[in-house]
Amino acid sequence: MSGIEISHVTKAYGATPVLDGVTLSIADNEFVAFLGPSGCGKTTLLRLIAGLEEVDAGEIHINGRRVDQLAPGARGVAMVFQNYALYPHMTVADNLAFGLKNVGVGKAEIETRIAEAARILEIGDYLHRKPGELSGGQKQRVAIGRAIVKKPDLFLFDEPLSNLDAALRMRTRLELAQLRRRLKATMILVTHDQVEAMTLADRIVVMKDRKIQQVGTPMEIYTRPANVFVAGFVGSPPMNILKVELDTAGPVAMAKLAGGVFKTGVVSAGLPASSDWRIGLRPENVHIAGSGDGLAATVEFVERLGERTLVYTKLADGTAVTAEDAGTSKVKMGDPVGLRMDAEAAHLFDGEGVGYHAPEVEG
């Protein structure tokens, strides 16, 4: 068995539960992102894998070996922290070598590993510098280099890009993606930034309230959210969630909103009985039309993004709906507009928040 197996892991701090029976499998050489809001348990789960916290119950296996009872240094993992954690009085080379010296790696081997890490990360020109002489992006590369020289079975990244400005964050995302291809290693990234998760990960683990809400590829998470939380959390701007009355007498569900009845793509058979249905539509599936065409709404705010325009509207009953228009859109605040919905792209959520979707199209 290779990869990582997390089985029924529970953690609490005193009377405060943090993780509640989490079970997860991560394949060898897979890049997985733990995504969720603050307090959901994602960082705690990472620290349990690293050995920086002890599990209260459950087991963690890495490459077939149980590690939850081992010291951090015996687990074969390397962690990259948000705050770099570099020794300010040491040069870059000494920072890279420090952990290896502590475990008795020979001088020649240390020099070989440092040279390889410097080549991969393109930090050879400042091995002689101290952290205070480096930019934020350079410090982050050094922190990653310190992980690389350990040759771990598993790399753990704890929000490594959150201290960087927007432009540098984008460039470092690209560097992380390239690094992953070079190293062919198993990696876990903790982040609250869905762009990082969507662009870097093979699979995303969405967490909330101490539990895993959904595990899937980035597009599975985006196009087939398991529940109303995932639907609203992943996507920017978030999915529109509107209360509807549902008619399931026909082959596909019909959704009734104030101002119209819409044919969804969700098959009626198998839908549970519920009196509290909601329909979910991504903003790209709601389009601005002329007044009198579609649902009547009033423009509250216009966000011009160049290639597209996001239009924030309100229906007559006060329900907020975000729509998308062309980049050259002429709409402005206060305009009456119509909203045309691609209802066949809609998602339905029952009273428990469970998601139902149109059948997947093969090919």
N, C-alpha and C positions, 0 to 999 in steps of 0.2 A: 504494500500500500504506500503510495507516494502522495505528496501534497499535504493538506492540512485537514484534520477532522476535529471539529468542535462538537462535543456531545453534551447536551442538557446542562450547559454552564449557567450557574447562578452566582450572583454577587450582590452583597448588601454592605452598606456602611452603617453599622449600628442597626437602627430600626428603619433605615431608608433603603428600600430595594433599588438596585441599579441595573441588574440584568436578571431576566426571568426565564430560565430554561432554554437558552439559546443553543440551537443546533445548526451547523453549517459545514458543508464540504467545499474545499477549494482545491482545484486540480494543480498538479505540478506545472510550473512555468506559467500559471495564470496570473493576470493582473486584476485584482478585485478592489473595488472602492466601497468603503463603509460611508454611507451618506445619510444625513439626518439632521434635525435641528439640535441646538444646544440642549444638553441634558438627556439625550435619547439613549446613551450608553455606548456609543460607538468608540470613543476614546478609551473607556474602561475596558472594552473587549480587546482592543489592541494591546493595552498594558497587561492584560491577563495572558495574552499570547506571548508577550515579551518576557513575562516573569516579574514585572515591576509591581504587580498586585497578585495576591493569592486568590484562587477560586474558592468559593464556599462549597460548591457541589459541581459535579460534572467532570469531564475529562477533556484534555487537549492533546492531540497527537500530531507530530510533524514527521513526515516521511516514515510513517509506521512506528514511530517511537513515542511513547507517552512522555510528555514534557512538563505537565502542570505541577509536578512535584520536584522538578529540577531547578537549580539556581539559574538565573538569567544567562550567565556566561556559558552554561552547558547546553543551551537549547539550539544553538546554531542559527541564531537570528541576529540581525543588525537593525538598529532603529535610528531614523533621522527625525530630529525634533523640530518643532516650529521655531524655537529660539536659537537654533544652531548649536549651542552648548560647546563652543570652542574654548580652549584655554588661551586667554589673551596674552600671556607672557611667552607663549611658544610660537615658533614659526609654523607655517602650514605643514611643512615636512614633519616637524616634531609632533604636531597634532595628529597627523596620519599614522605616525609610528607608535604613538604612546600606548594604545591598547594592545598592539602586537608585542611590544616589549614586555608588557605586564604578564603575558601568557607564555613568554619564553621563546618566541619566534626568533630565529637566527638573523644576524645583521644582513647577510646577503639576501635572504628571502624577503626581509622587510624592504630593502632597497628595490628589489624586483617588483614587489606588489605596489609600492608607491609610484614607481615609474609607469606601471600599467594603468593605475588609477588616474594619474596625471595625464596620460595620453588619452584615455577615454573621455575625461572631463575637460580636457584642454586647459589645465591649470599649471602646466609645467613652468610657465614664466614667473609665477609668484610663489613657488615653493619656499623661497627664502623670506617671504614677507610674514608679518604678524597679522592677526585678524583685524586689528585696528586700522590697517592700511588697505583693507579690502572693501569693495562695495557689498551691498546686501546679496546680490546675485552670486558674487564670487564666494562669499561666506557659505551660501547654501550649497554650492558645488563642493566646497571643502568638506562640509558636513556629510554630503553624499559619498565623497571619496573615502571618508573615514569608515563608512559602512562597507564600501566595495572592498577595501583591503582585508577585511575580515573573512572574505569569501564565504558568506553565510548561505544557509539553505533557504533563508527567507528574509526579504527586506520589508521593514515596517516604516511607513511614512506617516507622521502625525502632523497633518495640516502644514506641510513643508513650504507652501507658497503664500501663506496668509500674510506674512510680513513684507511681501514684495509689492511694488506699485503695479498698476494694471499692465503697462507695457512689458515690464520685466516678468510678470507672472505668466503672460502669454508665451514669451520666449522660453521660460523655464519649463512650461508644460511641454513644449516641443522637445526640449532637451531630455526630459524624463521619458517621453515616448521613444526617443532614439536610444536612450540608455537601456531601456527594457529590451529592445531588439538586440542590442549588442550582448547583454549579459545572459539573456534567456533564463531568467530567474523568476521565482515566485515572489510576487509583490502585493502588499496590502496598503492601500491609501485611505487614511481617514480625512474626510473633508465635509464641510457644510456647503461647499460651492458645487452646484450641480453641473456647471460647465466643465470643471475639472473631472468630475466623475464620468460625464458623458463622453468626453474626448479622450480620456486615458484608459478607462477600464474595459476589460473583456466582459465583466459582469459587475452589476451594482447591487449592493445589499442595502436596501432602504430600511432605516430603523426609526422607531418611535415608541415612547413609553416602555422602554426596557426590552422590547421585542423586535424581531425581524418582521417587517410588513410585507416585503416582496424581495425576491432574488431573481435577476434576469439580465439579459443583455441591455445595453442602453436603449435600444429601440423597442425592446419588449416592455421595458418600464414606461417608456413614453407613449407607446401606442396601445398598450393593453394593461393599464394600471389595475392592480389587484383590488384596490379599494379607494374610497373617496379621499383619504389622506394622501396616498401616493399620487393620485390624479392632480390634487391641488398643490403638492409640494414640488413635483418635478415638472418643469416647463416655465418659461419666462416670456411673457406674463403667464400666470397660472391659468389652468383650465377654467372655463366658465361652468359653474355648477348651479343649475336652476331647478326649482321644484316643478314637477309636472304631474298631470294625471295620465295614467297609462291604460291603453286599451290593448289587450292581448288576445282578442277574439280571432284576429287574422294570423297569417303565417309569420309576420313580423310585427313587432310592437309599434303602436302609434302613440305618440306623445302629444298631449294637449297643453299648450301654453296660452296665456292670455293673448289673443289675437290670431291664433292659428293652431291647426293640427298638423303634425309632421310625421312622416313615415321614417322610422329609424331602420338601421340595418341589423338590429338585434332580433334573433329568432325568438318568437313567443314561447315555443315549447321549452319547458324547463325553468322558466322564470318563476320565482316563488311568489306566493301571495303576499302583497305588501300594500299598505295604504300611504307609504311615505317614499315615493319614488323621486329620484332626481336624475336629470339629464346632464351629461357633461360634454362640452364642445370646446375644442381648442380655438383660440382666437383666429387661427388661419382657416377655420371652418365656418367663421361668421363674417359675412361680407356686407359692406356698406352699399345700400341701394338708395334710390330716390324716395322721397317722402311718399307714403302710400303703397310702397312695394315691400312686402314682408312685415315683420313686427315693427310697430311704431316705437321710436326711441328718440331721445334728445342727446346731443353731443355734450359731454361734460368736460372732456379734455382731449387734446390731440398731441400725440407724441410722434414727431417726424424723425425717422431713422435712416432716411436716404433711399434705400432700396424698397422700403415699405413704410406704411404709416399705421400706427396703432391708434385706434379710436375708442375712447372710453365713453360708454353711453349709459343711460338709464331708461328702463321701460316705464310705462305709465304708472305701474304699481311700485316704482322705486327700485326694482331689481337692477343691479349693475351688470352690464354685459360688455366685454371687451371684444372688439371686432378688428379686422385687418382691412386696409385699403391700399391702393397703389401708392408708390412713393411720391407721385405727383398729385396726390389727393388734394382737393380744394375745400374739404369740409373744415369747419371752424366751430369753436365753442358756441353753444346755444342753438346750432342748426337742428331742425327736425330731420330725421333720416329714417329710412327703412333698413331692417336687418334681414338679410337672406341667409338661411342656415343650411349647411350641408348636413342635413339630419341623418343621412345614411352613414356619416362618419361619427355619429354620436355614440357615447358610452352611457349606460344606465347603471344607477346605484340604488340598491334597495334600502330599506329602513335600517339595516345593520351596517350600511356603507360598503357592502360587497359589490364589486364591479362586474358588469356583463357587457360583452362586446360583440360586434359583428363577426361572423366566421372569418378566419384567416383565408386570404386568397393565395392559392398555391402558385408556385412559380414566381 
